[in-house]
Each structure stands twice: as C-alpha cells, then as structure tokens.
Amino acid sequence: MAGAEADAVRDWLTAFAQQSLDYAILLIDVDQRVRWAGPGAAWILAATSAEIAGGPMDRFFTPEDRATGIPDQEALVAQRRGSSNDDRWMLRADGSRFWASGRTIALRRRDGSPLGLLKIFRDQTETRMRLSQLGNHVQALSVEYAGRMDAIAALSRDLRAVLAPVTPATPGHDGEGAGRGAGAAQPPDGSIARALGLLDELDRTLRAESDPVELVIAPLRLDVELTAALDSACQRMPPEQRRIELLLPPGPPITFEGDRLQLQQVFESLACNALRATASDGHIWITGTLEGRQVVIQVEDNGMGIDTARVESNFAALTHPVPPATGEGAGVGLARVKTVVERHGGSVQARSAGAGKGSQFTVRLPLRHAPVPAAAG
C-alpha cells in the first residue's frame, strides 16, 4: 500500500474510532490496562475516556467473571487464536450491567511481537432480552409439542385396543381351529391389517421422537470433561503433528450440570470431527468459558472448512464433508450432537468462512439443568 493510500486509510480508521458512539473501542496494553478509550466506550461504559484510560480492563467485568479468570482467558485466547469472542454481561462505571457483544483482537508489531489488544463491542442488551423471550417461547412450544405427542400416543394405543383381535379362535372338538365361538373376534380383514400396520409405524415413530434414553444429571467440571473427551478422541484418531490447545479460564474450575456419558460423546465427537478435518500440520483450539448463565465450548480448527453454500446443510448433519479418499464415513456420530445438546436445554452452532478456511462448532449449555420435555412413545 502506497504512502498516500496508507495515510488515507489511517484517517478513515481514526475517524471511525473517534466518532462512532455505537461501538466501544478500547486499546489495551499487554499488562491489560486500558491505553486508549474511544467516545463510544465512554458512552457505553458511562465514564469519560480519561476516566477509563490508565485503569485495568477487568474493572468492567462482573465479579463472577473476574473470580473465574475470564478477563485473563479472553486475552490468552486472543493471543493464541488471533481473536476471542466478547459475548457476556459487563459493568458500566456506575455498576449497572449490560450485555456486550464483540471481539478482542490481538495486535502485533511487524516483527510479530505482541503490541496489545483491541477490544470492540456493542451494547446488545435489548437483543439479548429478545432472544431470551424467544427462548421462553420455544420452551413453551416444546411443552405443547410434547403434549400433542402424548395425545397421539394415547390415541394410537386406544385404536390398537379397538382394532386388535380380543380373543383367540375357539378350537374345534377335534383339537383343530375348526370353528369360533359366537362372541369370538374374527381375524382382521385386509383394511384392519393395514390399519394395524400403520399403527405399528406410528408407534415406532413416536418411540424414535421420544428418545427413551434418559439423562442422568450430575455436577460436572468443565476442565475434567473436556480433557477426558480430548484424550479419548486422540486415542481414536492420533493427532500426529497437529497442534491441539485446550484453553480454559485460570480461576476456579467451571462447574455445570449434565449427563456425563452423553456430553462426553458430544465433546469427543466434536474433537474427532476437528481432527478428521485438519491436516497433520494443522491447529485445533478447544475453548471453554462462561457467558452469563451458560457454559460455552468452542471447537475450532484451521482445516478443510465448509463451503459457504453448504454451511446450513452440513450443520443439519453436524459434520465436516470428508473426502471419499479417506475411507471414513461422514461423521455419523456427530448427527447426535444437536439432539443431546438440545435435550440439555442448550444449542449448537457451526460457522465456517468457506472451504479451506477452517470451521468452528460452538456448544452452549445451561449451568443448571432444567428438564426439557420429550414426547412419550
């Protein structure tokens, strides 16, 4: 970039940083003290730029996030991966809370040495509240859906009782089924047999929908579960030269509730998925953190990625497209990830910038388990 063009770009970026009130922009030293705060940061954080500059960055984090070590982890993840998500409750100078959504980006000098961090975020409290309301609406629809499945199952049983033969045929005096009593049920004709066949199919569908495997909820430690899942994945698929980093907050272990066996399968499936999609010299990051009342697990790789035109279809199956030459399947085990996570009251998302640009799978789980209705078969 020529000198004049570089100066013009610098002027544009400076104008944005100094004039935008919708975005909080903070420049943070390597020691995590604020070097500079833009007008947007002063507006959102309810303090002047002079009051913010020079102070520690973690003063705007909630006490529970500071106790867990989230500020240090956010900086560490940004330094290791280049950037980190900033979606969490934060504090204004007056102590009030707001939902911040943005990123922390690691800045480096031309020689690669750390320069500091750029933290940019918006106040998305209203959006967060709307999403919470939508979540409550989805929960209500789940209850309604479960009730309808129960009603259909009950109707299926009632119809079967009416259509199925009530008593066996009455044998003749010679010991063979030569006749039937006057009140005995006749064998079903073709239409009734077909109806019974349809009821059998309905029963199988309802049992599949209800997923009879019950959750065994227990207190879990995020570090223990992720470490165990990663070890198991590496045993199944040796990492060779791949770099695998497990990035967790440095404070007290994060605890949450869930079914250990099923969530181990979720975490292991995601780790195997990343190993399968990443070349032998690739890089995989597994991050665990907190966002409000949720524990968030991200499995990111710099591997084969997903074509942007196919992200949604791949997400539906929750699998990377695997080249036929590998001789492996398309990650059928990952198809269950979405079901297990949603049964825990959580969600799962897939992101990719395109083929060859890596992928990121994000699982969000509630810290405290609340039963999610399931249809009864």
Helices and strands as residue ranges (DSSP letters): H 3-19, E 24-28, E 34-37, H 39-45, H 49-52, G 57-60, H 63-68, H 70-81, E 83-91, E 97-108, E 114-123, H 125-163, H 190-210, E 217-221, H 222-236, E 243-247, E 255-259, H 260-277, E 283-291, E 294-301, G 308-310, H 311-317, G 324-326, G 332-334, H 335-343, E 347-352, E 359-366
